[in-house]
Amino acid sequence: MAENSLLQRLEGIDARFEEVSTLITDPSVIADMRRYVRLTKEYKDLERLVAATRRYRNLLGNVEEARQVLETERDDELRTLAKEEIDAAASAIPEIEEEIKLLLIPADPEDGKNAIVEIRGGTGGDEAALFAGDLFKMYSKYCESRGWSVAVTSFSEGTAGGFKEIVFAVSGDGVYGVLKYESGVHRVQRVPATETQGRVHTSAATVAVLPEAEEFDVEINEGEIKWDTFRSGGAGGQNVNKVESGVRLRYIWRNPVTGESEEILIECTETRDQPKNKERALSRLRTFIYDKEHQKYIDDIASRRKTLVSTGDRSAKIRTYNYPQGRITDHRINYTIYNLPAFVGGDIQECIDRLIIAENAEKLKFSEL
């Protein structure tokens, strides 16, 4: 039976959960930060799987008891209750089996992390910068609705408004696992504010969502970092003009595979506090290096799966925002809706949910569960 083969896959889960539960309280494990973080993540994953497994076993047990009642009892009331139990389980069991199959697939280890989001205006000049600004507002409102915090790290304003480029960090529960679906080229079709003859133009902006690297994810020789300070520009009063709170770091990163070197330049003017700006610049440096080194992991997955919803080529067009028709189309899953004002106002959860479903279906197919 299908459930028996699934139960075989679940053998040893409880024992491993108890083992990990003990390990994360061991002082020697706690002292090893890399191991401790890995085990706490495994504990959270196993906790969900163990809970689902117990519900599954209880359901199967209830069905078995109900069938025995039907075979042995003559009392009509008891037989009716037994039939109701079996009918209820008929719909509940497939659902929990699907849940368990997804939990058995190794989760992306980055999903629980915070994210660094980079939005850059692409083709379209001033209109592309305005669109990049619209995307930033969309994500800001969405993150607010999720209770996530948004902190702008750096930005370059467009001449007519919006942003040529804006980089911001998003902190919260499972941020990267959700926002990763937004990486790619976003295309907009609308009449620009600068258009005098009412013609519809097509512009684009690129969104890159990176998992925020923690200190122990990458090794950086901080002694090789070259720091500069400068006065921040823009609004903010006299302090902005008189105090060198902006920081700029230069770091030579060496590719561990090819041995090639690359200079990384990062600026941060987010706060008026220079030490805080330094820490945020360091965070971006860690994320940049981690993303470079993590790319092999992404490429390995892509080579095994023909389509990839969440970690595809960042140069691929993923979504079109058509203002004249009020239409949003996500090209990865052929999903079209006609509530553009609400969507750009931050109501993007339904689209993300459909992307997650498509990704999960792909994972199940690949894993052959």
C-alpha positions in Angstrom: 0.0 0.0 0.0 1.1 3.6 -0.7 0.9 4.6 3.0 3.1 1.6 4.0 5.9 2.7 1.6 5.7 6.2 3.0 5.8 4.9 6.5 9.0 3.1 5.6 10.5 6.4 4.5 9.6 7.8 7.9 11.4 5.1 9.9 14.0 6.6 12.2 12.6 10.1 12.1 11.6 10.1 15.7 15.0 8.8 16.8 16.8 11.4 14.8 14.6 14.1 16.3 15.4 13.0 19.8 19.1 12.9 19.0 19.1 16.4 17.6 17.1 17.7 20.5 19.8 16.4 22.8 22.7 17.7 20.7 21.5 21.3 20.6 21.6 21.4 24.4 25.2 20.1 24.5 27.7 22.8 25.6 30.3 21.5 23.1 27.9 21.8 20.3 26.7 25.3 21.3 30.4 26.4 21.3 30.7 25.3 17.7 28.5 28.0 16.1 28.5 26.5 12.6 27.4 23.1 13.9 24.9 24.6 16.3 23.2 26.6 13.6 23.0 23.6 11.2 21.5 21.5 14.0 19.0 24.0 15.1 17.8 24.3 11.5 17.5 20.6 11.3 15.6 20.5 14.5 13.0 22.9 13.2 12.6 20.9 10.0 12.3 17.6 11.9 9.9 19.2 14.4 7.4 19.8 11.6 8.0 16.4 10.0 7.5 14.6 13.3 4.3 16.4 14.1 2.9 15.6 10.6 4.1 12.0 10.9 2.3 11.6 14.2 -1.0 13.0 12.8 -0.6 10.6 9.8 -0.1 7.6 12.0 -3.1 8.6 14.2 -5.3 8.8 11.1 -4.2 5.4 9.8 -4.8 4.0 13.2 -8.3 5.5 13.4 -9.1 4.1 10.0 -7.9 0.6 11.0 -10.1 0.7 14.2 -13.1 1.9 12.2 -12.7 -0.9 9.7 -12.6 -3.4 12.6 -15.8 -1.9 13.9 -17.5 -2.4 10.6 -16.3 -6.0 10.5 -17.3 -7.0 14.0 -20.0 -4.7 15.3 -23.7 -5.0 14.6 -24.7 -1.8 16.4 -26.0 0.6 13.8 -24.9 3.7 15.6 -21.3 2.4 16.0 -21.2 1.4 12.4 -22.4 4.8 11.3 -19.7 6.5 13.3 -17.1 4.1 11.9 -18.2 5.0 8.3 -18.0 8.7 9.1 -14.5 8.1 10.4 -13.4 6.4 7.2 -15.0 9.0 5.0 -13.3 11.9 6.9 -9.9 10.1 6.6 -10.4 9.5 2.8 -9.8 13.2 2.2 -7.5 13.9 5.1 -5.0 11.2 4.4 -4.0 12.3 0.9 -3.5 15.9 2.1 -1.2 14.9 5.0 0.6 12.5 2.7 1.3 15.4 0.3 2.5 17.5 3.3 4.8 14.8 4.5 6.3 14.2 1.0 7.1 17.9 0.7 8.7 17.9 4.2 10.8 14.9 3.2 12.4 16.9 0.4 15.5 18.7 1.8 14.6 22.3 2.3 16.7 25.0 0.7 19.1 25.9 3.6 18.8 29.6 2.6 15.0 29.9 2.9 15.0 30.9 6.5 17.5 33.7 6.1 16.9 37.4 5.7 17.4 38.9 2.2 19.2 41.6 0.4 17.2 43.0 -2.5 18.7 45.0 -5.4 16.5 46.8 -7.9 18.0 48.4 -10.9 16.3 50.3 -13.7 17.0 48.6 -17.0 16.0 49.6 -20.5 13.8 52.6 -20.7 15.8 55.5 -19.2 13.8 57.8 -16.9 10.7 55.5 -17.1 12.8 52.5 -16.0 14.0 54.4 -13.0 10.4 55.4 -12.1 9.3 51.7 -12.5 12.2 50.6 -10.2 10.7 53.1 -7.7 7.3 51.6 -8.1 8.7 48.1 -7.5 10.4 49.3 -4.3 7.1 50.7 -3.0 5.4 47.5 -3.9 7.9 45.4 -1.9 7.9 47.8 1.0 4.2 47.6 1.4 4.2 43.8 1.0 7.0 43.5 3.6 5.0 45.7 5.9 1.9 43.5 5.6 4.1 40.5 6.6 5.6 42.3 9.6 9.1 42.3 8.1 11.4 45.3 8.5 13.0 47.0 5.5 16.3 49.0 5.7 17.6 50.8 2.7 21.4 50.3 2.3 22.1 52.5 -0.7 20.3 54.2 -3.6 20.8 56.3 -6.7 17.9 58.5 -7.7 16.7 58.9 -11.2 16.6 62.3 -12.8 12.8 62.3 -13.1 12.2 60.3 -9.9 12.4 56.7 -8.8 15.7 55.0 -8.6 18.5 54.1 -11.0 19.4 51.6 -8.3 18.3 50.8 -4.8 19.6 48.2 -2.4 17.7 47.2 0.8 17.8 44.6 3.5 14.6 42.7 4.6 14.5 41.1 8.0 11.9 38.7 9.3 10.8 35.1 9.5 11.6 33.1 6.3 12.1 36.2 4.2 14.4 34.8 1.5 12.3 31.7 1.0 9.4 34.0 -0.1 11.1 36.9 -1.8 13.5 34.7 -3.9 10.7 34.2 -6.4 11.0 37.9 -7.3 14.5 37.6 -8.9 14.5 38.4 -12.6 13.5 41.0 -15.1 10.2 42.8 -14.5 8.7 44.5 -17.6 6.3 47.4 -17.6 4.0 48.6 -20.4 2.4 52.0 -19.9 2.3 55.6 -21.0 5.3 57.3 -19.3 4.8 60.6 -17.4 7.4 62.1 -19.9 5.4 60.9 -23.0 3.6 63.8 -24.7 1.7 61.9 -27.4 0.1 59.2 -25.2 2.1 56.3 -26.6 2.6 53.1 -24.6 6.3 52.4 -23.9 7.9 49.2 -22.7 10.6 49.5 -19.9 12.2 47.1 -17.5 13.8 46.8 -14.1 15.9 44.0 -12.7 15.3 42.5 -9.3 18.0 40.4 -7.5 17.1 38.8 -4.2 20.1 37.3 -2.3 20.2 35.4 1.0 21.8 37.5 3.6 25.0 35.9 4.7 25.7 35.5 8.4 29.2 36.0 9.8 30.1 32.3 9.9 28.9 31.7 6.3 31.9 33.2 4.7 35.5 34.0 5.7 36.7 37.6 5.3 40.1 38.9 6.2 39.0 42.2 7.6 42.6 43.4 7.7 42.5 43.5 3.9 39.5 45.8 3.7 40.2 49.4 2.7 37.8 51.9 4.3 37.0 55.4 3.1 34.6 57.9 4.7 32.7 60.7 3.0 29.9 63.1 3.6 26.4 61.8 2.8 24.4 63.8 0.3 20.7 64.6 0.2 18.2 65.7 2.8 18.9 65.3 6.5 19.9 68.7 7.9 23.3 70.1 8.7 24.7 66.9 10.2 24.6 65.2 6.7 26.8 67.8 5.2 29.3 68.2 8.1 29.8 64.7 9.4 31.6 62.0 7.3 29.1 59.3 8.2 29.1 57.6 4.7 31.5 54.7 4.3 33.0 53.0 1.3 34.9 49.7 1.5 37.1 48.1 -1.1 38.0 44.4 -0.8 39.8 42.0 -3.2 37.9 38.7 -3.4 39.7 35.7 -4.8 37.5 33.0 -6.5 38.3 29.7 -4.6 37.6 27.7 -7.8 39.4 29.7 -10.5 41.8 31.7 -8.4 40.8 34.9 -10.2 40.6 38.2 -8.2 37.9 40.8 -8.2 37.7 44.1 -6.5 34.4 44.6 -4.6 33.3 48.2 -3.9 30.4 48.9 -1.5 29.1 52.2 -0.2 26.6 52.7 2.7 25.0 56.0 3.6 21.9 54.6 5.3 22.4 56.1 8.8 24.1 59.1 10.3 26.1 56.7 12.5 29.4 55.7 10.8 29.9 52.5 12.9 26.4 51.3 11.9 27.1 52.1 8.2 30.3 50.1 8.5 28.5 47.1 9.9 25.9 47.2 7.2 28.6 47.5 4.5 30.3 44.4 6.0 26.9 42.6 5.9 26.6 43.4 2.2 30.1 42.3 1.6 29.4 39.0 3.2 26.3 38.5 1.2 28.0 39.4 -2.1 30.8 36.9 -1.5 28.4 34.3 -0.3 26.2 34.7 -3.4 29.3 34.3 -5.6 30.3 31.1 -3.8 26.7 29.8 -3.5 26.1 30.1 -7.3 27.6 26.6 -7.9 24.9 25.2 -5.6 22.2 27.0 -7.7 23.8 25.9 -11.0 23.8 22.3 -9.8 20.1 22.4 -9.1 19.4 24.1 -12.4 21.3 21.4 -14.3 19.1 18.7 -12.8 15.8 20.4 -13.3 14.6 21.7 -16.7 12.5 24.6 -15.3 13.3 26.5 -12.2 10.7 28.8 -10.7 12.7 30.4 -7.9 16.4 30.3 -8.8 16.5 30.8 -12.5 18.6 33.2 -14.6 18.4 36.7 -13.2 18.3 38.0 -16.8 15.1 36.1 -17.6 11.9 38.1 -18.0 9.6 36.8 -15.3 6.7 39.2 -15.1 4.9 41.9 -17.2 2.9 44.8 -15.7 0.5 46.1 -18.4 -1.1 49.3 -17.2 -3.5 50.0 -20.1 -5.2 46.6 -19.5 -4.7 46.6 -15.8 -3.0 43.2 -16.2 -0.2 41.3 -14.5 1.3 38.2 -16.2 3.8 35.9 -14.5 5.5 34.2 -17.4 7.0 31.3 -15.4 3.6 29.8 -14.5 1.4 31.5 -17.2 -0.5 33.2 -14.4 -2.5 36.3 -15.4 -4.7 38.5 -13.1 -6.4 41.9 -13.7 -5.9 43.6 -10.3 -2.8 45.7 -11.2 -3.5 48.6 -8.8 -3.8 46.2 -5.8 -0.8 44.2 -7.0 1.6 47.1 -7.2 0.1 48.3 -3.9 1.7 45.3 -2.3 -0.9 42.6 -2.7 1.4 40.0 -4.3 0.9 37.0 -1.9 -1.5 35.1 -4.2 1.1 35.1 -7.0 3.9 34.0 -4.7 1.7 31.2 -3.4 1.1 29.9 -6.9 4.8 30.1 -7.6 5.5 28.1 -4.4 2.9 25.5 -5.5 4.6 25.2 -8.9 8.0 24.9 -7.3 6.8 22.2 -4.9 5.2 20.2 -7.7 8.5 20.4 -9.6 10.4 19.2 -6.5 8.0 16.3 -6.0 8.4 15.3 -9.6 12.1 15.4 -9.4 12.3 13.5 -6.1 9.9 10.8 -7.4 8.1 10.7 -4.0 
